[in-house]
Amino acid sequence: MAVGRLAGAVPPPVHCRCCQGTVRGRCTLKTMASPLYAYCHGFLSGPGSSKGKHLQRLLGQHGIALRLLDLNGHGGPASLTPERALATIHALWTSQVQSAPMRLLGSSFGGWAAARYAELHPDRVDRMLLLAPAFEFATRWPAIIGVEELRRWQKEGAREFSMPSDGSSVMVPWSFAKAVEHSIGSEPPRIIVPTIIIHGSKDEVLLVEASERAVGQSDGAGTLVIVDDDHALTAPATLLEIERQAQRFFSLPQRRT
């Protein structure tokens, strides 16, 4: 395992919804409300994903309630879009009676969505834990499905993908690939809030180098933890590392007995 971190830097000034003014760093009013924890799932997944439920159980053992968001907008994996994912996170924020800071956990596509939302609204997000985030996703289609299959997808307007969870088929429209190209592109979101990224050195779906570039541009806000795993990040040693990083990063209380 390798850990990389840049030297600390003073956070840029941002507009704070709570204070209705400009702040540098954390808003003092936000610290009065307990953080709201939410998980953002990946492409070809949903709120019932095994990874999300694992993290929900993990945080639950420390008395933390983790909300499992449905980035698909209740329309199933075929209806996922970058805009819908961001709208789902925004809906969670606006649903609060009190503007508590959000702590976002995200896997793959959900990791990109969390990071992008925090880039747009750094006053609303306190911390992030991202698992193999889909940075530079638009450049990875040829490696994921092949050049010829990519052309066929464009020509036919939809492509059949298999759900990793159960092997069921999902017809994903070509418009998703175009939306990814437009919204995600080849540049990662700017990491502004404190963030831990855990990425596998054997990930052939989303390369660890993309996370390295994102951390390198984060002015000290991001930390990259590289583990000996693939994109799934489900090896026993990886799950233990995720738990260790979450406990430290979120200052979780002792497990409930």
C-alpha positions as CSV (number, residue, x, y, z in Angstrom):
1,M,0.0,0.0,0.0
2,A,1.2,3.5,-0.9
3,V,0.0,6.8,0.5
4,G,0.5,10.1,-1.2
5,R,-0.3,13.6,0.1
6,L,0.7,17.1,-0.9
7,A,1.7,19.8,1.5
8,G,-1.2,21.6,3.3
9,A,-2.5,24.8,1.9
10,V,-5.0,27.4,3.0
11,P,-8.4,26.6,1.5
12,P,-9.8,29.0,-1.0
13,P,-12.6,31.3,0.1
14,V,-16.1,30.0,-0.7
15,H,-19.6,31.3,-0.3
16,C,-21.3,29.8,2.8
17,R,-25.1,29.1,2.7
18,C,-25.2,29.0,6.5
19,C,-23.4,32.3,7.1
20,Q,-24.7,33.9,3.9
21,G,-21.1,35.2,3.4
22,T,-17.6,34.3,2.4
23,V,-15.6,31.9,4.5
24,R,-12.2,30.4,4.3
25,G,-12.2,26.8,5.5
26,R,-15.0,25.3,7.6
27,C,-18.1,27.3,8.5
28,T,-18.4,27.7,12.2
29,L,-22.2,27.3,12.1
30,K,-21.9,24.0,10.2
31,T,-19.9,22.5,13.0
32,M,-22.9,22.9,15.3
33,A,-24.9,20.3,13.2
34,S,-24.1,16.6,13.1
35,P,-22.7,15.6,9.7
36,L,-25.0,13.9,7.2
37,Y,-23.4,10.7,5.7
38,A,-24.5,9.6,2.2
39,Y,-23.2,6.9,-0.2
40,C,-23.2,7.4,-4.0
41,H,-23.2,4.1,-6.0
42,G,-21.5,3.5,-9.3
43,F,-22.5,2.8,-12.9
44,L,-24.7,-0.4,-13.3
45,S,-25.5,-0.3,-9.6
46,G,-28.0,1.1,-7.2
47,P,-28.8,1.9,-3.6
48,G,-28.9,-1.8,-2.9
49,S,-25.3,-2.4,-3.9
50,S,-23.3,-4.8,-1.7
51,K,-20.5,-2.2,-1.3
52,G,-23.0,0.4,-0.1
53,K,-24.6,-2.0,2.3
54,H,-21.2,-3.0,3.6
55,L,-20.3,0.6,4.3
56,Q,-23.8,1.2,5.9
57,R,-23.2,-1.8,8.3
58,L,-19.7,-0.5,9.0
59,L,-20.7,3.0,9.9
60,G,-23.8,1.7,11.8
61,Q,-21.5,-0.2,14.1
62,H,-20.2,3.2,15.1
63,G,-23.6,4.7,15.5
64,I,-23.5,6.5,12.2
65,A,-26.5,6.3,9.8
66,L,-25.4,6.1,6.2
67,R,-28.0,7.0,3.6
68,L,-27.8,5.0,0.4
69,L,-28.7,7.4,-2.4
70,D,-30.3,6.3,-5.7
71,L,-28.4,8.2,-8.4
72,N,-30.5,6.4,-11.0
73,G,-33.5,8.5,-10.1
74,H,-35.7,5.5,-9.3
75,G,-35.6,4.5,-13.0
76,G,-33.0,1.8,-12.7
77,P,-29.4,1.7,-13.9
78,A,-30.3,2.5,-17.5
79,S,-31.6,5.9,-16.4
80,L,-28.3,7.1,-14.8
81,T,-26.9,10.4,-16.0
82,P,-24.3,12.8,-14.5
83,E,-27.0,15.4,-14.2
84,R,-29.4,13.1,-12.4
85,A,-26.7,12.0,-10.0
86,L,-25.9,15.5,-9.1
87,A,-29.5,16.4,-8.7
88,T,-30.0,13.4,-6.3
89,I,-27.2,14.7,-4.0
90,H,-28.6,18.2,-4.2
91,A,-32.1,16.9,-3.2
92,L,-30.6,15.4,-0.1
93,W,-29.0,18.7,0.8
94,T,-32.2,20.7,0.3
95,S,-34.3,18.1,2.2
96,Q,-32.6,19.0,5.5
97,V,-34.3,21.1,8.1
98,Q,-30.9,22.3,9.3
99,S,-28.1,22.7,6.9
100,A,-25.8,20.0,8.3
101,P,-22.5,19.4,6.5
102,M,-22.5,16.3,4.2
103,R,-19.9,13.6,4.3
104,L,-20.0,11.9,0.9
105,L,-18.8,8.3,0.2
106,G,-18.8,7.3,-3.4
107,S,-17.7,4.4,-5.5
108,S,-16.7,4.6,-9.2
109,F,-19.2,6.8,-11.0
110,G,-20.6,7.8,-7.6
111,G,-17.1,8.9,-6.6
112,W,-17.0,11.3,-9.5
113,A,-20.5,12.6,-8.7
114,A,-19.6,13.2,-5.0
115,A,-16.4,15.0,-6.1
116,R,-18.1,17.1,-8.7
117,Y,-20.9,18.1,-6.3
118,A,-18.2,19.1,-3.7
119,E,-16.4,21.1,-6.4
120,L,-19.6,23.0,-7.2
121,H,-20.7,23.4,-3.5
122,P,-17.7,23.2,-1.2
123,D,-19.6,24.9,1.6
124,R,-22.0,21.9,1.7
125,V,-19.6,19.0,1.8
126,D,-17.4,18.4,4.9
127,R,-15.4,15.4,3.8
128,M,-15.3,12.7,1.2
129,L,-14.2,9.1,1.0
130,L,-14.0,8.0,-2.6
131,L,-13.4,4.4,-3.9
132,A,-11.9,4.2,-7.4
133,P,-13.7,7.3,-8.5
134,A,-14.6,7.5,-12.2
135,F,-12.3,10.4,-13.0
136,E,-11.5,10.7,-16.7
137,F,-14.3,8.2,-17.3
138,A,-15.0,9.4,-20.9
139,T,-11.5,8.3,-22.0
140,R,-11.9,4.7,-20.8
141,W,-14.7,3.3,-23.0
142,P,-12.3,1.8,-25.6
143,A,-10.5,-0.1,-22.8
144,I,-13.7,-1.1,-21.1
145,I,-15.7,-2.4,-24.1
146,G,-13.4,-2.1,-27.1
147,V,-13.3,0.3,-30.0
148,E,-15.5,-1.7,-32.3
149,E,-18.1,-2.3,-29.6
150,L,-18.1,1.4,-28.9
151,R,-18.8,2.2,-32.5
152,R,-21.6,-0.4,-32.5
153,W,-23.1,1.2,-29.4
154,Q,-23.1,4.6,-31.1
155,K,-24.6,3.2,-34.3
156,E,-27.4,1.2,-32.7
157,G,-28.2,3.8,-30.1
158,A,-28.1,1.4,-27.1
159,R,-26.0,-1.4,-25.7
160,E,-26.6,-4.3,-23.5
161,F,-24.5,-4.4,-20.3
162,S,-24.5,-7.0,-17.6
163,M,-25.1,-6.0,-14.0
164,P,-22.0,-7.0,-11.9
165,S,-24.3,-7.9,-9.0
166,D,-26.4,-10.6,-10.6
167,G,-25.6,-10.8,-14.3
168,S,-29.0,-9.4,-15.4
169,S,-29.1,-7.3,-18.6
170,V,-29.5,-3.6,-18.8
171,M,-29.9,-1.6,-22.1
172,V,-27.9,1.6,-21.7
173,P,-28.6,4.3,-24.2
174,W,-25.8,5.9,-26.2
175,S,-26.9,9.2,-24.7
176,F,-25.2,8.1,-21.5
177,A,-21.8,7.9,-23.2
178,K,-22.4,11.3,-24.7
179,A,-23.4,12.7,-21.3
180,V,-20.3,11.2,-19.7
181,E,-18.2,12.8,-22.4
182,H,-19.8,16.2,-21.9
183,S,-20.0,16.2,-18.1
184,I,-17.0,14.1,-17.0
185,G,-14.7,14.4,-19.9
186,S,-11.0,13.8,-19.4
187,E,-10.4,16.2,-16.5
188,P,-11.1,15.2,-12.8
189,P,-13.1,17.6,-10.6
190,R,-11.0,19.8,-8.5
191,I,-10.8,18.4,-5.0
192,I,-11.3,21.3,-2.5
193,V,-12.6,19.6,0.7
194,P,-10.6,17.0,2.7
195,T,-10.8,13.8,0.7
196,I,-9.4,10.3,0.9
197,I,-9.3,8.3,-2.3
198,I,-8.7,4.5,-2.2
199,H,-7.8,3.1,-5.6
200,G,-6.5,-0.4,-6.6
201,S,-3.1,-0.7,-8.3
202,K,-4.6,-3.5,-10.5
203,D,-7.7,-1.5,-11.6
204,E,-8.0,-1.9,-15.4
205,V,-11.4,-0.1,-15.6
206,L,-10.4,3.2,-14.1
207,L,-6.7,3.8,-13.9
208,V,-5.1,4.8,-10.6
209,E,-3.2,7.5,-12.5
210,A,-6.3,9.5,-12.8
211,S,-6.7,9.6,-9.0
212,E,-3.0,10.5,-8.7
213,R,-3.6,13.5,-11.0
214,A,-6.6,14.6,-9.1
215,V,-4.7,14.5,-5.8
216,G,-1.8,16.2,-7.4
217,Q,-4.0,19.1,-8.3
218,S,-5.8,19.3,-4.9
219,D,-3.5,21.8,-3.1
220,G,-3.2,19.3,-0.2
221,A,-6.9,18.6,0.2
222,G,-6.7,15.1,-1.2
223,T,-4.9,11.9,0.0
224,L,-4.5,8.8,-2.2
225,V,-4.3,5.4,-0.7
226,I,-3.2,2.7,-3.3
227,V,-4.1,-0.9,-2.4
228,D,-3.3,-4.2,-4.1
229,D,-6.7,-4.8,-5.6
230,D,-8.7,-4.3,-8.8
231,H,-11.7,-2.0,-9.5
232,A,-14.1,-3.9,-7.3
233,L,-12.0,-3.2,-4.1
234,T,-13.5,-6.2,-2.3
235,A,-10.4,-8.1,-1.3
236,P,-10.4,-8.8,2.5
237,A,-7.3,-6.6,3.0
238,T,-8.9,-3.8,1.1
239,L,-12.1,-3.9,3.1
240,L,-10.1,-3.7,6.3
241,E,-8.1,-0.7,4.9
242,I,-11.4,1.0,3.9
243,E,-12.6,0.5,7.5
244,R,-9.3,1.8,9.0
245,Q,-9.3,4.9,6.8
246,A,-13.0,5.6,7.5
247,Q,-12.5,5.3,11.3
248,R,-9.5,7.7,11.2
249,F,-10.8,10.2,8.6
250,F,-14.3,10.6,10.1
251,S,-13.1,10.3,13.7
252,L,-15.7,7.6,14.3
253,P,-16.7,6.7,17.8
254,Q,-15.9,3.3,19.2
255,R,-18.0,0.4,17.9
256,R,-21.2,-0.2,19.7
257,T,-21.4,-3.5,21.5
